C-alpha cells in the first residue's frame, strides 16, 4: 500500500490515536482508518485494528456513519432489505 494522502490524526485517548489515510494498491484507492498506540516515550506505532474500504464506497460508508449518533442511541444498524431498523 502506498499512502497518497495522510490526514492529521485524532487523539482518541492519551495512549491511542486514530489515523486516516487514502492509499493505493494495485491501481485501486482505499480509505484506511487505523488505530495507533502512543508509547510512554512518544513513539507512535500502528496496531492491527484497521478498517479499509474502497474509495468508491465512501458515500455508502458515510451514509451508515451518519446513522451512528450519540444523541440517538436507539438506532440499530442491523439491516433488513438495505433499510436500517430503528428500535
N, C-alpha and C positions, 0 to 999 in steps of 0.2 A: 504494500500500500504506500502510495506517495501522497503526502499531505499537499493539498492545493491551497487551502485557506485554514488557518488556525485562529480561532476566536479567543479572546481573553477568558480564562477560566472563572467559574463561580466558586466561591469558598462555601462549601456545604457544612463544614464544621472546622474546628482548629486542626483536625487531623486528615481531612479529606477535601479534595477539590473535584469539580465536575468540568471536564474539558470537552469542547465542541470542535470538531474538525470536519472539513469537506476533503475527501481523499479520492484517489482514482486507483483502480486495479483492473488490469486487462481492458482498458479503454472505457470502463464504466465508473461513474461517480457515485460516491456513498456519503451519507451523513453519519458521523460517528459521535456517540456520546459515551465517554469513558470516565470512570471514577479513578482518581489518582490519590495516593496517600502522601502525606507530608510527614517526614520523619522529624525527630527532635532537632537534628542539625539543619533542617530546612530542605533536605533533598526531596524532590518530588518524583514518585515512581508510579507508573501505570499499574492498575490491577487487572484481573480477568473480567471484572464487571464492565460490560460494554453492550451498547445497542448500536447496531449498524443497519441502516436502511438504505435502499437505493434512492438516489436523489429524486428520481421521477415519482416516488411515492410520498414525497414531503407533504403535499397538500392533504393527503389522506391521514398522515401521521398527525398533522396539526388539527384536523377536524376531531380526531379522537382525543388528543391532548386538551382541546378546549372543553371537552365534557368533564375533565377532571378539574374540579373547582372546590377549593377548601370551604367555600360558603354553601356548597350544595352536597353534603356528604351522602345524600340519599341516591345519587346517581350510581347505577350499577352498569358496568361496562360489558357485561355478558351480552352477546348479540344473538338475535333471532331474525333471520332473513335480512341481515345487514342493518337492522334498526336497533339502536340502543334501548335497553329495557330500563325504565325509570321505576325504582321501588320506593 
